[in-house]
Amino acid sequence: MSSREDGRSLISEYYKIAPHIVKAVDKDNHPEQVYEMIKNIIDQCLYLIKNDENLECMNVYKTMVADLASKYNIMLEDYNLYHR
């Protein structure tokens, strides 16, 4: 992803939003389940990247972030993840 302009931007935004997601997940009643789901999605992305499906990985990642943000009431409008 880092070789693409939109990928670099996505990585930059990740560093901004990830701490907020982690803080919210840590307060969840079952954080271990949420982290297991995140791990599974990351594993899926790694598989996609290995198979040169970078755009699909980006879409999977963005969906995961949107779902987590929605679940924990994190306003994505404060970030540039979905303003493309």
One Martini backbone bead per residue (centre of mass of N, CA, C, O) as a GRO file, in nm:
protein
   84
    1MET     BB    1   0.054   0.065  -0.016
    2SER     BB    2   0.305   0.263  -0.005
    3SER     BB    3   0.320   0.292  -0.335
    4ARG     BB    4   0.061   0.450  -0.298
    5GLU     BB    5  -0.093   0.737  -0.254
    6ASP     BB    6  -0.352   0.629  -0.107
    7GLY     BB    7  -0.191   0.444   0.084
    8ARG     BB    8  -0.027   0.657   0.235
    9SER     BB    9  -0.274   0.807   0.341
   10LEU     BB   10  -0.396   0.571   0.496
   11ILE     BB   11  -0.159   0.529   0.688
   12SER     BB   12  -0.168   0.809   0.815
   13GLU     BB   13  -0.461   0.780   0.924
   14TYR     BB   14  -0.414   0.539   1.104
   15TYR     BB   15  -0.231   0.693   1.316
   16LYS     BB   16  -0.482   0.867   1.408
   17ILE     BB   17  -0.722   0.645   1.467
   18ALA     BB   18  -0.617   0.392   1.622
   19PRO     BB   19  -0.608   0.494   1.920
   20HIS     BB   20  -0.922   0.523   1.939
   21ILE     BB   21  -0.992   0.232   1.885
   22VAL     BB   22  -0.828   0.099   2.109
   23LYS     BB   23  -0.962   0.242   2.344
   24ALA     BB   24  -1.247   0.128   2.283
   25VAL     BB   25  -1.182  -0.173   2.287
   26ASP     BB   26  -1.072  -0.182   2.582
   27LYS     BB   27  -1.382  -0.108   2.685
   28ASP     BB   28  -1.490  -0.353   2.606
   29ASN     BB   29  -1.640  -0.647   2.712
   30HIS     BB   30  -1.480  -0.801   2.441
   31PRO     BB   31  -1.180  -0.745   2.324
   32GLU     BB   32  -1.075  -1.022   2.222
   33GLN     BB   33  -1.282  -1.045   1.991
   34VAL     BB   34  -1.202  -0.791   1.837
   35TYR     BB   35  -0.900  -0.863   1.796
   36GLU     BB   36  -0.957  -1.120   1.637
   37MET     BB   37  -1.101  -0.982   1.402
   38ILE     BB   38  -0.866  -0.801   1.322
   39LYS     BB   39  -0.665  -1.026   1.266
   40ASN     BB   40  -0.829  -1.160   1.039
   41ILE     BB   41  -0.821  -0.912   0.852
   42ILE     BB   42  -0.518  -0.889   0.831
   43ASP     BB   43  -0.477  -1.169   0.711
   44GLN     BB   44  -0.643  -1.110   0.461
   45CYS     BB   45  -0.464  -0.878   0.360
   46LEU     BB   46  -0.204  -1.037   0.331
   47TYR     BB   47  -0.313  -1.225   0.118
   48LEU     BB   48  -0.384  -1.008  -0.090
   49ILE     BB   49  -0.102  -0.892  -0.121
   50LYS     BB   50   0.037  -1.160  -0.212
   51ASN     BB   51  -0.192  -1.144  -0.465
   52ASP     BB   52  -0.206  -0.850  -0.580
   53GLU     BB   53  -0.469  -0.714  -0.391
   54ASN     BB   54  -0.460  -0.408  -0.285
   55LEU     BB   55  -0.739  -0.283  -0.327
   56GLU     BB   56  -0.894  -0.492  -0.163
   57CYS     BB   57  -0.748  -0.439   0.099
   58MET     BB   58  -0.835  -0.145   0.130
   59ASN     BB   59  -1.138  -0.210   0.144
   60VAL     BB   60  -1.130  -0.390   0.390
   61TYR     BB   61  -1.003  -0.187   0.581
   62LYS     BB   62  -1.212   0.042   0.554
   63THR     BB   63  -1.446  -0.128   0.658
   64MET     BB   64  -1.336  -0.189   0.935
   65VAL     BB   65  -1.308   0.102   1.032
   66ALA     BB   66  -1.603   0.181   0.992
   67ASP     BB   67  -1.721  -0.032   1.183
   68LEU     BB   68  -1.567   0.055   1.438
   69ALA     BB   69  -1.655   0.348   1.441
   70SER     BB   70  -1.953   0.288   1.467
   71LYS     BB   71  -1.949   0.114   1.725
   72TYR     BB   72  -1.768   0.367   1.883
   73ASN     BB   73  -1.837   0.660   1.790
   74ILE     BB   74  -1.645   0.744   1.550
   75MET     BB   75  -1.559   1.021   1.366
   76LEU     BB   76  -1.462   1.023   1.031
   77GLU     BB   77  -1.471   1.331   0.967
   78ASP     BB   78  -1.191   1.376   1.130
   79TYR     BB   79  -1.099   1.228   0.876
   80ASN     BB   80  -0.962   1.106   0.545
   81LEU     BB   81  -1.064   0.812   0.471
   82TYR     BB   82  -1.368   0.917   0.325
   83HIS     BB   83  -1.267   1.168   0.108
   84ARG     BB   84  -1.245   1.010  -0.195
   0.00000   0.00000   0.00000
